[in-house]
């Protein structure tokens, strides 16, 4: 599980690095969505009770991915609804991350 997670995070980092060189906002968002899809597959199948650090890492990475999608959509003048959806998804993941940390302390 941990090796698969590490490989998926490295692939995510590669897509993030490639997105820097892309000029088309749509293609940038596609790359970020590929990052999210790969990490969401891990997050869905992972038991947070047995892999708490990986679970928190996936939540934080997904929150960052959706924040980046929101930033791209806002910069290129996409409709507010699309920007809002990406921002809402990012906030949901950040909130889940904070709850996972609070649950650990409490």
Secondary structure, 3 states (H helix, E strand, C coil): CHHHHHHHHHHHHHHHHHHHHCCCHHHHHHHHHHHHHHHHHHHHHCCCCCCHHHHHHHHHHHHHHHHHHHHHHHHCCCCHHHHHHHHHHHHHHHHHHHHHHHHHHC
